[in-house]
Amino acid sequence: MAHIRDPKRHLKPADVDERRMAIYRDLFFNNVEGFVSSGFPVLKSLYSEQAWLSLVRHFFSEHDCQSPYFLDIAAEFLVYLTEQYTITADDPVFLLELAHYEWVELDVSITNSDESEQLLASNDVSDAALYLANTARNLSYQYPVHTISVDNQPRHVSDQAHYFVVYRDHDDEVQFLATNSMTALLLAIIDSNAGIHLTEVCQQVAVHAPQFTDEQLFQGALATLSALAERGVIVTKNLY
């Protein structure tokens, strides 16, 4: 296995035919590279083929995956980039944020739904216990990760943060929604206080936005969360 992962550093067993060993070397690496490439298509498009294969090779050789499941390879690649990989001048400055964003899309697509969750009618938001759906993610980035492509690669962080929600809709399709700082704050409060009610959400928002009256905060939060409830981002739960 040491040879398969890093043939330049570890010699193959002397009693194994080179042709047979080459099959295993290619099989293992190509499988891993295929899963990484499918999980990070935009990131891959920003590298030359040689540079991309070199990056994946380093991951394959250096990172000890903690999960045996193929679907977790993308998450392991993100861990590698975040915790082990040393970013170079040849890498895009937004490498970690773009990789995280692409992983989130995959993660949302395969995350199991919480069977206790119930869709929430928009006119019930004011009274119900509120939860962030298990298949929704409240995100913020310094770079506009949703617009990055080969022809659009920002060199510097944006003046303001970019806020997004990635979620799975009623047809089990992954969707993307650009939000703002206030919506992100609402969702962060709900995510950190599962089962919270709207009046309590508004009380916490007021600490961060004292320039608004209680009525303004309530009506604004009600409208925003009602719209998110229609999309299935905000839900309630049947706990019995």
N, C-alpha and C positions, 0 to 999 in steps of 0.2 A: 504493500500500500504506500509506503514511503516513496518508492520508486515511481509509482503511478502518479502520485501527487506532485512530485518534484524530481523528474528524471535527471535533471542536470546536477543535482546534489547527491542523489542516492542511486547507486548502481542497481541494476536489475539482479535478481537471484541468478546465480551462475547456471543453475540446472533448468532454466526456463528459456525456451527458444525465443529469439528476438522477434520473429514474425508474430508469434502468438502474443507476446507481451505488448507489441505495438497495437494490436487489436484492442486490448484492455485499456491502454493509455488513451487511445482515441475515443473509445466508447465512454469512459468515465468523464473525460473532459468535455466532449461534445454534448453529453447530456446536461451537464451543469451549465455550460455556456448557452445552451438553448433555452434553459429556464431563466437565466439571468437576462438574456436578450429579449425574451418575450415579456418580462416584467418591467424592463426599462427601455422601451423602444426609442423614446425621444433622446434619452441620455446616450444611447448607443449611436444614434445618428450624428452626434456631435464629434465623434472620434473617427479616425481612420480605422480601417479593418485591423491593421497591425496593432495600433495603439489599444483598441478595444480588447483584442484577444490577449494582449499583454496584461491589461488590467484584470481581466477575468482569471487569467493564469495565476496572478499574484493571489487573488482571492482563493482560488482552488488549492494553491500550495500552502498558504499561510494561515487560513482561517479554519478553526475546528468547529464545525457546525454542531449545534446543540439539539437539532431535530433531525429525525430520519426521513421526514416527509418532503417529497419534491416541491409541494406547494409552499413550503417554508424557506426554500432556497433564496427567494427574493428578499425576505426579511433578514436572512443571514448575511446576504450581500450588503444590505443597508447597515447592519451592525459592523461589518468589516470596514466599510467606508468611514463610518462615524468614529470607531474606536481604535482601529489598527492602521488604516491607510494614511500615509503622509501625502497630502495634496501638493502637487507640483505646479510649476508655472505653465505646464502644458494642459492642465485640467481647467475646466471652466470654473470661475469664481463661485458660481451658484451650484456647484456639484452636489453638495449635501442636501440643499433645499429641493432641487429638482428630483433627486433620487428619492427623497422622502415623499414628495407629492406623488410620484409614479407608484411607489409602494402602497400608499394609502388607497389609490384607485383599485389596486389588486386586492388589498386587504378587505376593503368594503365589499368587493364582488364575491368573496368567498366566506365572509363572516356569517355564522349561523344567526338566524333571527331569534330573538328572545320570545318564546311562546307566551310569556305572561304579558307582553306588550299589547296594547289595544289602540287602534286608530282613534284619533281624537277629533271630534267635530269642532270646527272653528268657534262655534258659539258656546262650547263647553270649556274653553281655555281658561276663562276667568275663575272657574270653580274647581277644576280638576287638579289632581297631583300630577306634576309635570316631570317628564324624563326626556333625556336625549336618547333617541332611538339607538339600539345596539349597532345598527348598520349606518350610522351617521358620524361624521367627524367634523369638528370645529377647528379650523386651521388658520394660521397666519404665517406669512413669509415676508422676508425683506426684498425678495425678487419676484417679479411677475411670472411665476412658474407656469401659469396656464397659457402663456403666449410664447414661451421659449421654443425656438426651432433653429435649424441650421442657419437661417437668414435673420434670426432675431435673437441675439445673445447679448444681454445687458452686461456691461463691464463694472457697474457700480450698484450698490444698494439703492433702492428707491427712496425718495424723500419721505414717503409715508408707507406704512405696512400694507400688505395686501391680505385681505381676509376672504376666506372661502368656506363653504360647506360642501363636502363630498358625501353623498348619501345614495341609498338604493331605493328606487321608487316602487310604486305599487306593482309594476311589471317586472320587478327584480333587475332592472337596468340601472347601472351606475350613472348618477347625474352629478353635475357640478353647478354650484351657485355662488356667484360673487356676492359678498356681503359688505358690511362696514364695521367700524370699531364698536358701535353700540350693539349691533346684533351679535357680534362675537362676545361681548361682555354678557349679554343675556344668556347665551348658550353656555358660556363658561360657568356662570352661576348655577344654572340648572344641572350641568354635568357634575359639578362639585357638591351639589345638594339634592341628590336624587329624591323625587317626590315632593319637592318644594311647591308652594302655591304662588300664584301670580302676585298677590299683595306682598309676600315676603321677597320675591324677586325684585320688585320695585323698591322696596326698602333698601336692599343692598345696592341697587343701581344708583339710588339717590346719594350714596356716600361718594360715588365717583363722578356724579353729574349734578352737583348742587345748584346749577344754574336753571334747572327745570323745576316746575311745580310738581306736586304729587299727582295732580290730574293729568298733566302733560306726560309724565313718565308712565302712568297707568295706561292711558290711551295709546301711547306709542308702543309700549310693550305688548299690549293686547293685539294691536294690528299686526305687529311683526310676528308674534308667536302664533297667531291664528293662521297667517299665511304659511308659516313653517309646518304647522299641524296638518294643513291640507296636503303638503308634500310628504308627510310621514316622517319629517325630521324630529318633530316634537310629538311625543305619545304619552299616554297614561298607562297604568298597569292594573291588571287583575291579580291581586296578591293572594287570592283564596282558591 
